[in-house]
Amino acid sequence: MSTQRRIFVGDIQGCRVELEQLLERLRFDPAADVLHPVGDFVNRGPDSAGVLRVCRSLGAGGVLGNHDMLLLRVARGEREWRPRDTAQDVLAAPDGAQLLDWLGARPLVRAFEDVLCVHAGINPAWKDPVAALARLDPLREEQDLSFAISARYCDAQGARPPKDWPAPALPFRPWHAFWSERARETRTVVYGHWARAGLNLGPRVRGLDSGCVWGGKLSAWIAEEDRIVQVPAARAYADYED
């Protein structure tokens, strides 16, 4: 009997065609495999509604990202679209309400015995990251939520620099440097959100945002095989921004 594969996928951001190509390359079997996007299912790409339909039909897990939060908040009338946003197709879709309900049911963290999945990062000040994130309301702004969905650099206490680019000077370091140095921690954190850094296969971290929507690649990590599978973007759908 084969072992179930957990397949984590980097930021899809509305790139439905590339997602379907990646699933084909993975020989994804919904009866045996579980798909876990690392957040940012939607926005900037051409078919956010299509991505949500594919993921919903496959019973995907995954976590919420900052672009997903934006969509959910716009749908509730709490935010407005920005000039470069492209996820309006979800709200206009005949099945938009069902897609929003499905997306909104994604958590901020997925925890396994050996893996934690979060969109952006783990604050070094969180002694128990799962408990810290499980208590949060994804639609209520607060510092811990902002860290989970948008952090890149921080100091040892979890304070973030005013800007992430250019790379800030010490004491700020990539958040995952602190995770890799945690004594007695054995879990691997899988995350996205950092296209500029590309794939990160460092100690106990797997960074999977390889910038598909910006013309890079869509990347998957198969946990049981510790293997990366990628497909190239058909084109750049948006200009890179932090």
C-alpha positions in Angstrom: 0.0 0.0 0.0 1.5 3.3 -1.1 2.0 6.2 1.3 -0.3 9.3 0.9 1.7 12.2 -0.6 1.4 15.7 0.9 2.1 18.1 -2.0 2.7 21.7 -1.0 2.5 24.3 -3.8 3.9 27.8 -3.9 2.0 31.0 -4.5 -0.4 30.2 -7.4 -2.0 33.7 -7.6 -4.6 33.0 -10.2 -2.3 31.0 -12.6 -4.8 28.2 -13.2 -3.2 26.9 -16.4 0.2 26.4 -14.7 -1.5 24.8 -11.7 -3.2 22.2 -14.0 0.1 21.6 -15.8 1.9 21.1 -12.4 -0.8 18.7 -11.3 -0.3 16.7 -14.5 3.5 16.7 -14.0 3.0 15.5 -10.5 0.6 12.8 -11.7 -1.7 14.0 -8.9 -4.2 11.5 -7.8 -6.9 13.0 -5.6 -7.6 9.5 -4.2 -4.1 9.2 -2.9 -2.6 12.7 -2.7 -3.4 15.9 -0.7 -2.8 19.3 -2.2 -1.7 22.1 0.2 -1.2 25.5 -1.4 0.9 27.8 0.8 -1.4 30.7 0.4 -2.1 33.4 -2.3 -4.4 31.2 -4.3 -5.6 34.4 -6.0 -4.8 37.8 -7.5 -2.4 39.3 -10.0 -2.9 36.3 -12.3 -5.6 35.8 -15.0 -8.0 33.2 -13.4 -8.4 33.4 -9.7 -11.9 31.9 -9.8 -10.5 29.0 -11.8 -7.7 28.3 -9.3 -10.3 28.2 -6.5 -12.5 25.8 -8.5 -9.6 23.4 -9.2 -8.5 23.4 -5.5 -12.0 23.1 -4.2 -12.7 20.2 -6.5 -9.6 18.4 -5.4 -10.4 18.8 -1.7 -7.2 20.9 -1.2 -6.1 22.0 2.2 -3.6 24.9 2.3 -3.5 28.1 4.2 -4.5 31.8 3.7 -2.1 34.3 2.2 -2.2 38.1 2.1 -3.9 38.2 -1.3 -6.5 35.8 -0.2 -7.2 38.0 2.9 -7.6 41.0 0.5 -10.2 39.2 -1.5 -12.1 38.1 1.6 -12.1 41.6 3.0 -13.2 43.3 -0.2 -16.1 40.8 -0.3 -17.1 42.0 3.1 -16.8 45.6 2.2 -13.9 46.2 4.5 -11.3 47.0 1.8 -11.2 48.3 -1.8 -9.5 46.9 -4.8 -6.1 48.4 -5.8 -5.3 49.3 -9.4 -3.3 46.1 -10.0 -5.6 43.6 -8.4 -7.2 41.0 -10.7 -9.3 38.8 -8.4 -12.5 40.6 -9.2 -13.5 37.6 -11.3 -14.3 35.6 -8.1 -16.9 38.1 -6.9 -18.4 38.2 -10.4 -18.6 34.4 -10.8 -21.9 32.6 -10.5 -20.4 30.3 -7.9 -18.5 33.2 -6.3 -20.2 32.8 -2.9 -19.3 29.1 -2.7 -15.7 29.9 -3.7 -15.4 32.6 -1.0 -16.8 30.3 1.6 -14.3 27.6 0.7 -11.4 30.0 0.7 -12.4 31.6 4.0 -12.4 28.2 5.6 -8.6 27.9 5.0 -6.6 28.3 8.3 -3.5 30.4 8.9 -1.4 27.4 9.7 -1.4 23.7 8.9 0.4 21.5 11.4 1.7 18.0 11.0 4.1 16.1 13.2 7.0 16.9 10.8 5.8 20.0 8.9 4.3 23.4 9.6 2.7 25.3 6.6 2.2 29.0 6.8 2.1 31.7 4.1 4.9 34.0 5.1 6.7 33.2 8.3 7.0 32.1 11.9 7.8 34.8 14.5 10.8 33.8 16.6 8.9 35.2 19.7 6.2 32.5 19.3 7.0 29.7 21.6 4.1 27.7 20.2 3.5 28.9 16.6 0.4 26.7 16.1 -1.3 28.1 19.2 -0.3 31.6 18.4 -1.8 31.4 14.9 -4.8 29.3 15.8 -6.2 32.0 18.1 -6.2 34.7 15.4 -9.2 35.9 13.4 -8.0 36.1 9.8 -10.2 39.1 9.1 -9.0 41.1 12.1 -5.8 43.2 11.8 -3.1 42.6 14.4 0.6 42.2 14.5 0.8 38.5 14.7 -1.5 38.1 11.7 0.6 40.6 9.7 3.7 38.6 10.5 2.1 35.3 9.5 1.0 36.5 6.0 3.6 39.2 5.1 6.9 39.0 7.1 10.3 38.4 5.5 12.9 39.9 7.8 12.8 40.4 11.6 15.1 40.5 14.6 15.4 37.9 17.3 12.4 39.4 19.1 10.3 39.3 16.0 10.4 43.1 15.3 10.3 43.8 11.6 12.2 46.5 9.6 10.3 49.4 7.9 11.1 47.9 4.5 12.1 44.5 3.2 14.0 45.7 0.1 16.9 46.5 -0.1 17.7 43.8 2.4 17.9 45.5 5.9 21.1 45.5 8.0 21.6 43.6 11.2 20.0 42.9 13.6 17.4 42.0 11.0 17.7 38.6 9.3 15.4 36.4 7.3 12.8 35.1 9.7 13.7 31.5 8.8 17.3 31.9 10.0 15.9 32.0 13.6 13.7 29.0 12.9 16.7 27.0 11.7 18.6 27.8 14.8 15.8 26.7 17.3 17.1 24.1 19.6 15.3 20.8 19.6 13.0 21.9 16.8 12.6 19.1 14.2 9.7 20.3 12.0 10.1 21.8 8.6 8.3 25.1 7.8 6.8 25.3 4.3 6.0 28.8 3.2 5.6 31.2 0.2 5.4 35.0 -0.2 9.0 35.6 -1.0 9.4 35.5 -4.8 12.5 37.7 -4.8 14.3 35.0 -2.8 13.1 32.2 -4.9 13.2 28.6 -3.8 14.7 28.1 -0.3 15.7 24.5 0.5 17.6 25.4 3.7 17.7 23.6 7.1 14.1 22.8 8.1 12.6 25.3 5.7 11.1 24.9 2.2 10.3 28.3 0.6 8.2 27.6 -2.5 7.4 31.1 -4.0 9.3 30.9 -7.3 7.3 33.8 -8.8 5.0 32.1 -11.3 2.8 35.2 -11.7 5.8 37.3 -12.4 7.0 35.0 -15.2 9.0 32.5 -13.0 7.9 29.0 -12.1 5.2 27.3 -10.1 6.8 25.0 -7.6 5.7 22.0 -5.6 7.4 20.1 -2.8 6.4 16.5 -2.1 7.0 16.1 1.6 7.3 12.3 1.6 9.9 12.3 -1.2 11.6 15.7 -0.3 11.4 16.5 -4.0 10.7 19.6 -5.9 8.6 19.6 -9.1 8.2 22.8 -11.2 6.5 24.1 -14.3 7.4 27.4 -16.0 4.9 30.3 -16.3 3.4 30.7 -19.7 4.3 34.4 -19.4 4.6 37.2 -16.9 1.1 38.2 -15.8 2.3 41.2 -13.7 5.4 43.2 -13.0 7.2 42.2 -9.8 6.4 44.1 -6.7 7.2 43.5 -3.0 
